[in-house]
Amino acid sequence: MGVSSMSPPPLSLQRLHSDETNSKLPILFITTPGADPSAELEEFAKQYAKDFCPSMSFRQIAMGGGQNDDAIRVIQEAAKNGDWVCLKNLHLVISWVPLLEKEIKSLEPHENFRCWLTTEPHAKFPPILLETSLKITYEAPPGVKKNMLRTLESWSQSWFESGSQIRAQVIFLCAHFHAIMQERRTYIPQGWTKFYEFSQSDLQSACETVSLLVNLKPQQPGGAGIDWTTLIGVLELAIYGSRVDNEFDSRLVKEYLAMFFKTDTLDGPRKKSGSVEIPPFDIPHSVSISEFRCRVDQLPDIDNPQSFGMAPNADRSLQRINSTKAITMLRQLATAASSSGGAGGGGQGGNVDIKAWKQTLGPLFSLWENVSKGALSKLRGIEVRAVTPEDPPVVAFVLMDAMEAGKLGDLVGASLGLLQKVIHGSALSTPDVVAEANALMRAEVPRRWTATWPSAPEEPTVFLQGLAKRIEALKGDWVKRVASSRMLDQGVTLSDFLRPDVFLNALRQQTARTLRVSIDSLHLVATFDSGLMGSAMSPLPVHVQSLILEGCAFDSHKMVLSEGQRNSPLVSVLPQLTIAWMDRATHPERVVSSARGAATVSMPIYVGLSREQLVGEVVLQTENSRQRILNGAALFLTESAT
């Protein structure tokens, strides 16, 4: 058919300006979080003024801070003088946008005038302005190739080729690094634990830093013409790393910086670290932007996540996440549809749609009734004794967690029981009852239920199942263990607790008391071979079972973490892991193993696969520590989202 690619061409502001715009047509960028065209637009405006209209000025105003009158005045002046103006964040001033539209419509502008606007999607955005403007969706392009092509398209040839060869090469490395930082967001929470707004302004700052450093250092062959240490420090501490607030995501930024920005990367041929090639082709020894663009054109349109360090099955993990999101959205839509006929389904104590409540909440009532009459009914006679000053920290924690679980079970049972009475007409509705019912109708857990369970699941069904499991474990098993003198001899499942991080802290406190050392002098040591960690090394070893691994595989023969395969399970259960708090002075290593020559990597432990609640970290042995970091490998207590 003569079509070389199904991918649309990258956005070019120069082509957009010359082919699509005129002075009477406002240009509206509809943006997504983390995608801001203002930096790219500012650079284009400067270049356009330099090449074609030296007298033109460019003004930007960020709306939302009471600048409405100033914005109208600036637009009037710009229309008269033939300048450009950009009003950002119109979604923050929705009620004022109709006035803006009327003002733009009434103008008789200079032919060079351009009005650029940006907004995030908003349900109440005035349709008139949408209909009378040139609309452009602006978001981070999907895939490393498209991302880099957009960046190259936004750079003017004169700017890119104005410096030395090393400047062009390192700026290109910045574009590749930036593309990977943004592309990993596709694989949240495995790529990053959360969404970070790496934007075009970050790349612009990185390029300015490169230009400054190249100018400061005398030119030498290869990559010696730039201070790599300073460049990495600026990118880590002031630009990209400053946006990251998770220590394991920060570690990931550091690894990429170490891989990208070094002399070996520029010398060629292509360097490979594990499964990652940085860059994915030989860097041209040139300043010609067309040569760099030709190399990028050779990349595949669809990324293999393994090419930038993700696990080989990361795309399957993404499909699972997207499926879960779709199911959640469908449930919410179904709930909204079922309750839309109620006169006061969203009210606070007025009329309510009893029929919708009964239909939607019925499965929750049945679930809790079944567990109450089943496993939990056997625990009603078990009393949790009060904590005494003589109790060791771990015993005190277990008793308090068991009491909190029991109280939470009583609270949830009472709330659901009252809701059933309201539905059956034997009790009156109150604002609190309606609020809890509406939360459950939206597939959310009422806030009152989660006050004493910080890492509680967000979906009501998973919440009820998880709570029942913890009540059964704490009151049915752990209370019995407390009565014995050897509570930690058996395996420990951390997901039995409402607050597993507090359990680890209690264990640390009790170990410090036993060893008569300060808490700060202890660190957590782990091993898969419990025989190597006897009481002589630590007085309180704990055998943790049922930990879940995502992002890599486990070699049960070598007892180390290893690279997974495309068809590997998305998650796997680790064998029993023995952990203990030990004195750093007498045992500086954080892993005990008979394996020789293996590297080590610190692995985060999260409550659930959403990676929102961090429990702690352990150091394990692996074939390649950098690869495990790039994989986003982590441990979890449960397979649920939270």
SULPETA-V266476 format. One record per pair of residues at least 12 apart in sequence whose ideal C-beta (glycine too) atoms are under 6 Angstrom apart, sorted by the first residue. I is the first residue (numbers start at 0). J is the second residue. D is the distance in Angstrom with one decimal. If there is no record, write none. Layout:
i:j:d
I:J:D
I:J:D
//
This chain:
i:j:d
6:300:5.1
9:148:4.3
9:149:4.0
9:152:4.5
10:149:5.9
11:152:4.9
12:43:4.3
19:133:5.9
22:108:4.4
22:110:5.3
22:112:4.5
24:133:5.4
25:103:5.6
25:114:4.4
25:116:5.6
25:132:4.4
26:115:5.1
26:133:4.9
27:116:4.7
27:132:4.2
27:134:5.2
28:117:4.5
28:135:5.2
28:137:4.5
29:136:5.2
30:117:5.6
30:119:5.7
30:137:4.9
31:138:4.2
33:196:3.9
33:198:5.9
34:137:5.4
34:138:4.6
34:139:5.3
35:198:4.9
36:137:4.9
37:87:5.9
38:199:4.5
38:200:4.2
38:203:5.0
39:153:4.8
39:199:5.1
44:57:3.8
44:83:5.5
46:155:4.8
55:82:5.6
56:82:4.7
57:83:4.7
58:73:5.4
58:84:4.9
59:85:4.5
60:86:5.5
61:87:4.8
61:88:5.8
62:86:5.8
62:88:5.0
62:91:5.5
62:92:4.8
63:88:5.4
63:91:3.4
67:95:5.2
70:86:5.6
71:102:5.6
77:112:5.9
78:106:4.7
78:108:3.8
78:112:4.8
81:109:3.4
81:111:3.7
81:112:5.4
83:113:4.6
84:114:5.8
85:115:4.1
86:116:5.3
87:117:4.7
89:116:5.8
89:118:4.0
90:118:4.6
90:119:4.6
90:121:4.3
93:121:6.0
93:123:5.4
96:125:5.0
96:128:5.9
97:125:5.2
100:127:5.5
100:128:4.4
139:181:4.7
142:302:5.0
143:178:4.6
143:182:5.4
143:302:5.6
144:298:4.1
146:178:3.8
147:174:5.4
147:178:5.0
147:295:4.8
148:295:5.8
150:174:4.5
151:292:5.2
156:288:5.3
159:288:4.4
160:286:4.6
163:218:5.9
164:286:5.6
165:224:4.6
166:213:4.5
167:286:4.4
168:265:5.3
168:282:5.2
169:209:4.9
170:206:5.1
170:209:5.4
171:291:5.3
172:259:5.4
173:205:4.4
173:206:5.7
175:278:5.4
176:259:5.0
177:202:4.4
179:307:4.8
180:197:4.7
181:197:5.3
186:313:5.4
186:317:5.5
188:609:5.7
188:610:4.2
189:316:5.8
189:631:4.4
191:248:5.5
192:245:4.8
192:248:5.7
192:610:4.5
195:242:4.9
195:243:6.0
201:238:5.3
204:238:5.2
205:234:6.0
205:238:5.8
208:233:5.1
212:225:5.2
212:226:5.3
212:230:5.8
213:225:5.6
221:262:5.5
221:266:5.7
222:262:3.3
222:265:4.5
227:260:5.4
227:261:5.9
230:260:5.7
231:256:4.8
231:260:5.4
234:256:5.8
235:256:5.8
239:252:5.6
240:252:4.9
247:603:5.0
250:628:6.0
251:628:5.9
254:625:5.8
254:628:5.1
258:272:5.6
258:277:4.9
259:277:5.6
265:282:6.0
267:281:4.9
268:281:5.8
269:281:5.9
273:623:5.6
273:626:4.2
274:305:5.1
275:308:4.8
280:294:4.8
308:629:2.9
310:550:5.0
310:563:5.5
310:630:4.7
311:563:5.8
311:564:5.8
311:565:4.6
312:565:5.8
312:567:5.4
316:569:5.2
330:442:5.2
331:442:6.0
334:359:5.7
334:440:5.2
337:355:4.8
338:352:5.3
338:355:4.2
338:440:5.9
341:355:5.6
347:430:4.4
347:433:5.7
348:429:6.0
348:430:4.0
348:433:5.5
351:428:5.9
353:422:5.6
356:422:5.5
356:436:5.7
357:422:5.1
359:440:5.4
360:439:5.7
363:459:5.8
364:415:5.9
364:419:5.8
366:463:5.5
367:415:5.4
367:463:5.6
370:467:4.2
374:471:5.0
378:474:4.6
378:475:5.6
381:474:5.2
383:398:6.0
383:401:4.7
383:402:5.0
383:478:5.9
386:398:5.0
391:509:5.1
392:505:4.1
392:508:4.3
392:509:4.4
393:505:4.9
393:506:5.7
393:509:5.2
394:481:5.5
396:501:5.9
396:502:5.8
396:505:4.0
397:477:5.0
397:481:5.7
400:473:5.9
400:496:5.3
400:497:5.4
401:473:4.0
401:474:5.6
401:478:5.7
403:451:4.9
403:497:5.9
404:469:5.2
404:470:4.8
404:473:5.0
404:497:5.8
407:451:5.8
408:470:5.0
411:448:5.9
414:435:5.8
418:436:5.8
439:459:5.5
444:459:5.6
444:462:4.9
452:497:4.9
454:606:4.3
454:612:4.0
456:639:5.5
456:641:4.6
457:641:5.6
461:639:5.2
472:495:3.8
487:541:5.5
490:542:4.8
490:544:4.2
491:541:5.2
491:543:5.5
492:544:5.7
492:545:5.1
493:636:5.1
494:636:4.1
494:637:5.0
499:614:5.1
500:614:4.8
503:615:5.2
507:521:5.7
507:580:4.8
510:539:5.0
510:580:4.1
513:538:4.6
516:582:5.6
520:582:5.6
520:583:5.8
521:580:4.3
522:583:5.4
522:589:6.0
523:578:5.8
523:580:5.9
524:579:5.6
524:581:4.7
524:589:5.4
525:576:5.8
525:578:4.8
525:590:5.8
525:617:4.2
526:577:5.3
526:591:3.9
527:558:4.6
527:574:5.9
529:577:4.3
531:591:4.7
532:577:5.3
532:579:6.0
532:591:5.5
537:579:3.5
537:581:5.3
540:577:5.4
540:579:4.3
541:578:5.4
542:575:5.3
542:577:5.2
543:576:4.8
543:578:5.8
544:575:4.9
546:573:4.6
546:576:6.0
546:634:5.0
547:570:5.1
547:572:6.0
547:635:4.3
548:571:5.1
548:573:5.4
549:570:4.9
549:633:5.9
550:630:4.3
550:631:5.0
550:632:3.3
551:563:5.3
551:627:5.8
551:630:5.1
551:632:4.3
552:567:5.5
553:573:6.0
559:597:5.1
559:620:4.5
559:621:5.5
559:622:5.9
560:619:5.8
560:621:3.9
560:627:5.8
561:622:5.1
589:618:3.8
590:618:4.8
590:620:5.8
592:620:5.4
594:620:5.7
597:620:4.1
598:621:5.5
598:624:4.3
599:618:5.2
599:620:5.6
600:621:4.9
600:624:4.2
600:627:4.5
601:616:5.2
601:618:5.2
602:617:5.7
602:619:5.4
602:634:5.4
603:616:5.2
603:633:4.9
604:634:4.6
605:633:5.9
605:635:5.3
606:636:5.3
607:637:5.3
607:639:4.8
607:640:5.5
607:641:4.3
608:635:5.9
608:640:5.8
609:640:4.6
609:641:5.2
//
